[in-house]
Amino acid sequence: MNAAISPQSANPAMLLLELGHRARAARSNAELRFLLVNDSRLLVPYRQACLWLDNDGVTALSGVVETDRNTPYAQWLHEVCRFLHAKQSVQLQCIGPTQLPPELASSWNEWLGPYAVWVPLLQDAKTPASCGGLLLSGTQLIEDQRIPLLVEWSHIWLHAYTALQAGQPRLWRKLTVSRVATKNWWRKKPVWIIGGLIALSAVPVHMSVLAPGELVAAQPVVLRAPLDGVIDQVHVQPNQMVSKGERLFGLDEAQISSRLEVAKQALLTAEAEYRQSAQLALGDARSKAQLAALVGRIGEKRAEVQYLSDQRDRSRVLAPEDGMVLFDSPTEWLGKPVQTGERVMRIARPDEVEIEAWVPIGDAIPLTQGSPVKLYLAANPMAALEGRLRYMAYDASAKPDGSYAYRVRASMPFNKDEARIGLKGTAKLQGDWVPLVYWVLRKPWAVLRQFFAW
């Protein structure tokens, strides 16, 4: 009976007996589920099998050891099996995409073969009620003489599965409770411990979250490259205080200057031609007719000279307001090609500083405007800089390290001794009041929900 049996040469009744023997020999529910979806090929040919139970969903799939219910394939099978189970049919059914709702039938060809059968698992022969079913799919139609064997095999398997579950010890069977009423139960030490834990769990605390933080400029002015070109001069040093109108950096003007000189010479030539034609126009009608074209040409050359002059002036970037210049080392920028709109440096006021934090997606607790925010600097972790939440972004954005988080900005009073732009640390954001038990179990509960897909 333990020897390998070939489905093509063996008697179908012998195959059914072999499967029954394997079911009785199983020692765990997982082994029985694996047996049903994989060894049923001894009776009928199929390519895919799915075991679905009404109290557990998709519990086993053919060809895999562990079932991942979060995959699109398993989720689609769960919806199909739930729809078939809802019909409360007690007979084996040959099903196809035409018997399913349109939203499920549209994915049939993607997940299953052309032929499929639904075998309901019946709990009681007298009053049959389905507790789940076995879905088989393949490229061959199941022969009619094999269908009774498949139905009988489902009864044998369910009987073994139920018996194995009933024989397993349960927690409530291991616990023994005394029938004698205990006097003065409230004086027992365990009662006091449990009561204390319950009272402690109800203590209100602030919902809080930690996030990487940094001191940044509140309203910085970003200076970008006005033209495509190469940075030729940097007139300031990092963290230098500048005044409005002071030169900051400039682009290479060689090409613009040469084009400007050519345009000026072309303008002088056009003006000379105009004066000559104006003198000849007194006695030559042909020269008089050319005056209008020469006037237009002079206007065109003047516009070109003005445009190139403006371009040369734009290549010399000036400070739009007073403040501190923030950028990298000047040697990193000298000779570097830049494109129009590329950020080169920033101007910020040292006395206008904010806290910027990046809250991870999994820690995005509800925060209202004005919520307390504390920043513990890495350079001085014993003291905290306090601020008030100004805004929290609704959409997660990419951080400098490539991960996604919610940007948070908090305004704070100026602290000349410690609030220096660029200092980093850990920000603590406080939300509403919640019970201590919720504060402790929030993250573990979220991890369990994701793991078990509740």
LINVEN-V13851 format. One record per pair of residues at least 12 apart in sequence whose C-alpha atoms are under 10 Angstrom apart, sorted by the first residue. I is the first residue (numbers start at 1). J is the second residue. Records with the same first field share a line. If there is no record, write none. Layout:
# LINVEN-V13851
I: J + J
This chain:
# LINVEN-V13851
1: 14 + 15 + 17 + 18 + 19 + 21 + 22
2: 18 + 21 + 22
3: 18
4: 18
5: 18 + 42
6: 42
7: 41 + 42 + 43 + 44 + 45
8: 42 + 43
10: 42
11: 43
12: 42 + 43 + 44 + 145 + 146 + 149
13: 43 + 149
14: 42 + 43
15: 40 + 41 + 42 + 43 + 149 + 153
16: 40 + 42 + 43 + 149 + 150 + 152 + 153 + 156
17: 153 + 156
18: 42
19: 35 + 36 + 39 + 40 + 42 + 43 + 153 + 156 + 157
20: 152 + 153 + 156 + 157 + 160
21: 156
22: 35 + 39 + 157
23: 35 + 36 + 153 + 156 + 157 + 158 + 159 + 160 + 161 + 164
24: 156 + 157 + 159 + 160 + 161 + 163 + 164
25: 160
26: 160 + 161 + 164
27: 164
28: 161 + 164 + 165 + 168
29: 160 + 161 + 162 + 164 + 165
30: 59 + 60 + 65 + 66 + 161
31: 65 + 161
32: 60 + 157 + 158 + 160 + 161 + 164
33: 50 + 51 + 59 + 60 + 61 + 62 + 157 + 161
34: 51 + 59 + 60 + 61 + 62 + 63 + 64 + 65 + 66
35: 60 + 62 + 157
36: 49 + 50 + 51 + 60 + 61 + 62 + 134 + 153 + 154 + 157 + 158
37: 49 + 50 + 51 + 60 + 61 + 62 + 63 + 64 + 134 + 135 + 136
38: 50 + 60 + 61 + 62 + 63 + 64
39: 62
40: 62 + 136 + 150 + 153 + 154
41: 136
43: 142 + 146 + 147 + 149 + 150 + 153
44: 136 + 138 + 140 + 141 + 142 + 143 + 146 + 147 + 149 + 150
45: 136 + 137 + 138 + 139 + 140 + 141 + 142 + 143
46: 113 + 115 + 116 + 117 + 135 + 136 + 137 + 138 + 139 + 140 + 141 + 142
47: 62 + 63 + 112 + 113 + 115 + 116 + 136 + 137 + 138 + 139 + 140
48: 61 + 62 + 63 + 111 + 112 + 113 + 116 + 135 + 136 + 137 + 138 + 139
49: 61 + 62 + 63 + 112 + 116 + 117 + 134 + 135 + 136 + 137 + 138
50: 62 + 74 + 77 + 78 + 81 + 118 + 133 + 134 + 135 + 136 + 137
51: 77 + 78 + 81 + 119 + 121 + 132 + 133 + 134 + 135 + 136
52: 77 + 78 + 80 + 81 + 82 + 85 + 120 + 121 + 131 + 132 + 133 + 134 + 135
53: 78 + 81 + 82 + 85 + 120 + 121 + 130 + 131 + 132 + 133 + 134
54: 78 + 81 + 82 + 85 + 86 + 130 + 131 + 132 + 133
55: 131 + 132
56: 132
57: 69 + 74 + 75 + 77 + 78 + 79 + 81 + 82 + 132
58: 74 + 75 + 77 + 78 + 79 + 81 + 82 + 132 + 133 + 134
59: 74 + 78
60: 74 + 134
61: 74 + 77 + 135
62: 136
68: 452
69: 452 + 453
70: 450 + 451 + 452 + 453
72: 111
73: 107 + 110 + 111 + 112
74: 111
76: 104 + 107 + 108 + 111
77: 104 + 108 + 111 + 112 + 135
79: 104
80: 100 + 101 + 104 + 105 + 108 + 135
81: 118 + 132 + 133 + 134 + 135
82: 132 + 133
83: 99 + 100 + 101 + 104
84: 99 + 100 + 118 + 119 + 120 + 132 + 133 + 135
85: 118 + 119 + 120 + 121 + 130 + 131 + 132 + 133
86: 130 + 132
87: 130
88: 120 + 128 + 129 + 130 + 131 + 132
89: 118 + 119 + 120 + 122 + 128 + 129 + 130
90: 119 + 120 + 121 + 122 + 125 + 128 + 129 + 130 + 133
91: 118 + 119 + 120 + 121 + 122 + 130 + 151
92: 117 + 118 + 119 + 120 + 121 + 133 + 134 + 147 + 148 + 150 + 151
93: 116 + 117 + 118 + 119 + 120 + 135
94: 115 + 116 + 117 + 118 + 119 + 135 + 136 + 137 + 141 + 142
95: 114 + 115 + 116 + 117 + 118 + 135 + 136 + 137
96: 108 + 112 + 113 + 114 + 115 + 116 + 117 + 137
97: 109 + 112 + 114 + 115 + 116
111: 137
112: 136 + 137 + 138 + 139
113: 136 + 137 + 138 + 139 + 140
114: 137 + 138 + 139 + 140 + 141
115: 136 + 137 + 138 + 139 + 140 + 141 + 142
116: 135 + 136 + 137 + 138 + 139 + 140 + 141 + 142
117: 134 + 135 + 136 + 137 + 138 + 141 + 142 + 147
118: 132 + 133 + 134 + 135 + 136 + 137
119: 132 + 133 + 134 + 135 + 136 + 147 + 150 + 151 + 154
120: 132 + 133 + 134 + 135 + 151 + 154 + 155
121: 133 + 134 + 151 + 154 + 155 + 157 + 158 + 159
122: 151 + 154 + 155 + 158 + 159
123: 155 + 158 + 159 + 162
124: 155 + 159
125: 155
131: 158
133: 154
134: 154
197: 437
198: 437
199: 436
200: 435 + 436 + 437
201: 435 + 436 + 437 + 438 + 439 + 440
202: 434 + 435 + 436 + 437 + 438
203: 433 + 434 + 435 + 436 + 437
204: 432 + 433 + 434 + 435 + 436 + 437 + 438 + 439
205: 430 + 431 + 432 + 433 + 434 + 435 + 436 + 437 + 438 + 439
206: 429 + 430 + 431 + 432 + 433 + 434 + 435 + 436 + 439
207: 365 + 366 + 367 + 429 + 430 + 431 + 432 + 433 + 434 + 435 + 436 + 438 + 439 + 440 + 442
208: 363 + 364 + 365 + 366 + 367 + 372 + 373 + 428 + 429 + 430 + 431 + 432 + 433 + 434 + 439
209: 359 + 360 + 363 + 364 + 365 + 373 + 427 + 428 + 429 + 430 + 431
210: 357 + 358 + 359 + 360 + 363 + 373 + 374 + 375 + 426 + 427 + 428 + 429 + 430
211: 356 + 357 + 358 + 359 + 360 + 363 + 375 + 405 + 408 + 425 + 426 + 427 + 428 + 429
212: 356 + 357 + 358 + 359 + 360 + 375 + 376 + 424 + 425 + 426 + 427 + 428
213: 355 + 356 + 357 + 358 + 359 + 374 + 375 + 376 + 377 + 378 + 407 + 408 + 409 + 423 + 424 + 425 + 426 + 427 + 428
214: 354 + 355 + 356 + 357 + 358 + 375 + 376 + 377 + 378 + 409 + 420 + 421 + 422 + 423 + 424 + 425 + 426 + 427
215: 353 + 354 + 355 + 356 + 357 + 375 + 377 + 385 + 409 + 410 + 419 + 420 + 421 + 422 + 423 + 424 + 425
216: 348 + 350 + 352 + 353 + 354 + 355 + 356 + 357 + 409 + 419 + 420 + 421 + 422 + 423 + 424
217: 326 + 346 + 347 + 348 + 349 + 350 + 351 + 352 + 353 + 354 + 355 + 356 + 420 + 421 + 422
218: 348 + 349 + 350 + 351 + 352 + 353 + 354 + 355 + 356 + 409 + 410 + 411 + 412 + 421
219: 347 + 348 + 349 + 352 + 353 + 354
220: 323 + 324 + 325 + 326 + 345 + 346 + 347 + 348 + 349 + 352 + 353
221: 319 + 320 + 321 + 323 + 325 + 345 + 346 + 347 + 348 + 349
222: 320 + 325 + 326 + 342 + 343 + 344 + 345 + 346 + 347 + 348
223: 248 + 317 + 318 + 319 + 320 + 325 + 341 + 342 + 343 + 344 + 345 + 346 + 347
224: 317 + 338 + 339 + 340 + 341 + 342 + 343 + 344 + 345 + 346
225: 249 + 250 + 251 + 314 + 315 + 316 + 317 + 337 + 338 + 339 + 340 + 341 + 342 + 343 + 344 + 345
226: 250 + 251 + 311 + 314 + 315 + 316 + 317 + 338 + 339 + 340 + 341 + 342 + 343
227: 251 + 311 + 312 + 314 + 315 + 338 + 339 + 340 + 341 + 342
228: 251 + 252 + 315 + 337 + 338 + 339 + 340 + 341 + 342
229: 250 + 251 + 252 + 253 + 255 + 315 + 335 + 336 + 337 + 338 + 339 + 340
230: 250 + 251 + 252 + 253 + 315 + 333 + 334 + 335 + 336 + 337 + 338 + 339
231: 249 + 250 + 251 + 252 + 253 + 315 + 333 + 334 + 335 + 336 + 337 + 338 + 344
232: 249 + 250 + 251 + 252 + 253 + 254 + 315 + 333 + 334 + 335 + 336 + 337
233: 247 + 248 + 249 + 250 + 251 + 252 + 316 + 330 + 331 + 333 + 334 + 335
234: 247 + 248 + 249 + 250 + 251 + 317 + 329 + 330 + 331 + 333 + 334
235: 247 + 248 + 249 + 250 + 317 + 330
236: 248 + 249 + 325 + 327 + 330
237: 324 + 325 + 326 + 327 + 328 + 329 + 330
238: 324 + 325 + 326 + 327 + 328 + 329 + 330 + 345
239: 323 + 324 + 325 + 326 + 327 + 328 + 346 + 347 + 348 + 350 + 421
240: 323 + 324 + 325 + 326 + 327 + 347
241: 322 + 323 + 324 + 325 + 326 + 347 + 348 + 349 + 350
242: 318 + 319 + 320 + 321 + 322 + 323 + 324 + 325 + 347
243: 318 + 319 + 320 + 321 + 322 + 323 + 324
244: 318 + 319 + 320 + 321 + 322 + 323
245: 317 + 318 + 319 + 320 + 321 + 322
246: 317 + 318 + 319 + 320 + 321 + 322
247: 316 + 317 + 318 + 319 + 320
248: 316 + 317 + 318 + 319 + 325 + 345
249: 315 + 316 + 317 + 318 + 319 + 330 + 333 + 334 + 344 + 345
250: 312 + 313 + 314 + 315 + 316 + 317 + 318 + 334
251: 312 + 314 + 315 + 316 + 317 + 334 + 335 + 336 + 337 + 338
252: 312 + 315 + 316 + 335 + 337
253: 311 + 312 + 313 + 315 + 316
254: 312
255: 312
256: 308 + 309 + 311 + 312 + 315
257: 308 + 309 + 311 + 312
258: 308
259: 304 + 305 + 308 + 309
260: 304 + 305 + 306 + 307 + 308 + 309 + 311 + 312
261: 305 + 308
262: 305
263: 300 + 301 + 302 + 303 + 304 + 305 + 306 + 308
264: 301 + 302 + 304 + 305 + 306 + 308
265: 301 + 305
266: 297 + 298 + 301 + 302 + 304 + 305
267: 297 + 298 + 299 + 300 + 301 + 302 + 303 + 304 + 305
268: 298 + 301 + 302
269: 298 + 301
270: 294 + 295 + 296 + 297 + 298 + 299 + 300 + 301 + 302
271: 294 + 295 + 297 + 298 + 299 + 301
272: 294 + 298
273: 291 + 294 + 295 + 298
274: 287 + 290 + 291 + 292 + 293 + 294 + 295 + 297 + 298
275: 291 + 294
276: 291
277: 289 + 290 + 291 + 294
278: 290 + 291 + 294
319: 346 + 347
320: 347
321: 347 + 348 + 349
322: 347 + 348 + 349
323: 346 + 347 + 348 + 349 + 350 + 351
324: 346 + 347 + 348 + 349 + 350
325: 345 + 346 + 347 + 348 + 349 + 350
326: 344 + 345 + 346 + 347 + 348 + 421 + 422
327: 343 + 344 + 345 + 346 + 347
328: 344 + 345
348: 421
349: 421
350: 414 + 416 + 419 + 420 + 421
351: 413 + 414 + 415 + 416 + 419 + 420 + 421
352: 411 + 412 + 413 + 414 + 415 + 419 + 420 + 421
353: 410 + 411 + 412 + 413 + 414 + 415 + 419 + 420 + 421 + 422
354: 387 + 388 + 389 + 390 + 409 + 410 + 411 + 412 + 413 + 414 + 419 + 421
355: 373 + 374 + 375 + 385 + 386 + 387 + 388 + 389 + 390 + 408 + 409 + 410 + 411 + 412 + 419 + 421 + 423 + 424 + 427
356: 375 + 389 + 392 + 407 + 408 + 409 + 410 + 411 + 424 + 427
357: 373 + 375 + 392 + 405 + 406 + 407 + 408 + 409 + 410 + 424 + 425 + 426 + 427 + 428 + 429
358: 392 + 393 + 396 + 397 + 398 + 399 + 404 + 405 + 406 + 407 + 408 + 409 + 426 + 427
359: 392 + 393 + 396 + 404 + 405 + 406 + 407 + 408 + 427 + 428 + 429
360: 396 + 403 + 404 + 405 + 406 + 407
361: 395 + 396 + 403 + 404 + 405 + 406
362: 405 + 443 + 446 + 447
363: 405 + 406 + 442 + 443
364: 392 + 405 + 406
365: 429 + 430 + 431 + 432
366: 392 + 430 + 431 + 432
367: 389 + 391 + 392 + 429 + 430 + 431 + 432
368: 388 + 389 + 390 + 391 + 392 + 430 + 431 + 432
369: 388 + 389 + 390 + 391 + 392 + 410
370: 387 + 388 + 389 + 390 + 391 + 410 + 411
371: 387 + 388 + 389 + 390 + 391 + 410 + 429 + 430 + 431 + 432
372: 386 + 387 + 388 + 389 + 410 + 428 + 429 + 430 + 431
373: 385 + 386 + 387 + 388 + 389 + 390 + 408 + 409 + 410 + 411 + 412 + 427 + 428 + 429 + 430 + 431
374: 386 + 387 + 388 + 389 + 410 + 412 + 426 + 427 + 428 + 429 + 430
375: 387 + 410 + 424 + 425 + 426 + 427 + 428 + 429
376: 424 + 425 + 426 + 427 + 428
377: 418 + 419 + 423 + 424 + 425 + 426 + 427
378: 423 + 424 + 425 + 426
379: 418 + 423 + 424 + 425
380: 418 + 425
381: 425 + 426
383: 418
384: 418 + 425 + 426 + 427 + 428
385: 412 + 413 + 414 + 415 + 418 + 419 + 427
386: 410 + 411 + 412 + 413 + 427 + 428
387: 409 + 410 + 411 + 412 + 413 + 429
388: 409 + 410 + 411 + 412 + 413 + 429
389: 408 + 409 + 410 + 411 + 412 + 429 + 430
390: 408 + 409 + 410 + 411 + 412
391: 407 + 408 + 409 + 410 + 411
392: 406 + 407 + 408 + 409 + 410
393: 405 + 406 + 407 + 408 + 409
394: 406 + 407 + 408
395: 407
408: 429
410: 429
